[in-house]
Amino acid sequence: MKLSEPEVRRVAELANLALGDDEIGRMAHDLDEILTYIDKLNELDTTGIEPMAQVLYDAGETATLREDRERATLGNAAAVANAPLAGSGYFKVPKVFER
């Protein structure tokens, strides 16, 4: 499967990546290799294989998950106590989107 340059540019735009012309060529090659590998995986015969609903299994006594129990919630002050920047009980983060 060969990706066109406009398709790679669109994927980069959706991922909010600013790529140069040389990076576009490299990404087109890398994405093409990934899609080729996925096509190869699709050739596998998976008849008789049950789909997985989740990755956890009934492990009995060897399970590493704790029992769900109701307990007191963490308050806003405690939650943001170690935040680099907080205000009004919320985490403050740098602006990500500038479009």
N, C-alpha and C positions, 0 to 999 in steps of 0.2 A: 504494500500500500504506500503510495507516494503522496506526501502532503505538499500542497502548494504553498508558496510564500504568503499569499493572503490568509490562508488558513492558520499558518503559524503566527502571523501578526495578530489575528483575531484571538487566538488562544492566549497570547502574551497580553493583549489588551484586557481580556477577561480576568487574567491573573494579576492585573495591575503591575505588569513588568515593562520597563523601558529597555528594549533590546536594540542593539546596534545591528547594522546590516550583516557583519560577520557572525554575530551571535544568532541571528535569524537562520542563517545557513546551518550552523552547528545544531541548533535546536530542531530544525527540520530533519536533520539526519538522526538525531537521538530519538525524537518522537516516532520517526519511521521505524527504527529498530524495535522500539517498545511495541508498536502496533503489530509488527511482523511476529514478535514473540507471542503476543496474545492470539494471533491467528493460529500459530503453531499449537498453543494450548487448547484452542477450540477443536483441534483435530483429535484430541483424546477421546476414547470411548468411555463415557461415563454412565452407560446404562447399568442399572442395578446398584448405583451408588445413591444412597439416601441424601437428600439435601440437608445441610446443617442449619438448624434454626438458630443456634448459638454455639459458641465454642466451649462453653462449660459443659461438663458431664457429671453424672451422679457418681461422685468419688467416695461416698461413704465416709469412713473415719479419716481418710487422707485428704479430705477437702480443706483448703486453706482459707475459705471464706468465713467471716464471722457471722454469727446469728444476728438478724435484724432485730433491734430493740429500740423502743421509743426512749428518747432522752432529751434533755434540755437543748435548745438551739443556741447557736453562737450569736451573740448580739452584735450590732453594727460597730460599736466602739472596739470590741475585741477583734472583729474581723479586719478592720482597717488599721489596727494598732501598729503593724509593721510595714504598712504601705509606704512607698517612697513619697507619694503625693496623694493626699486624701482631702475631702471636703464635704460637709453636710452628710456625713455618714456613708459616702460613696468613694470608690477608687477613682482617681483622676488619671487618665492616660493621654499620651500624645495623640494628636490628630493623625488619622491614617489616610483618609480619603480627602483629596483636594481637587476633585473634579467639579 
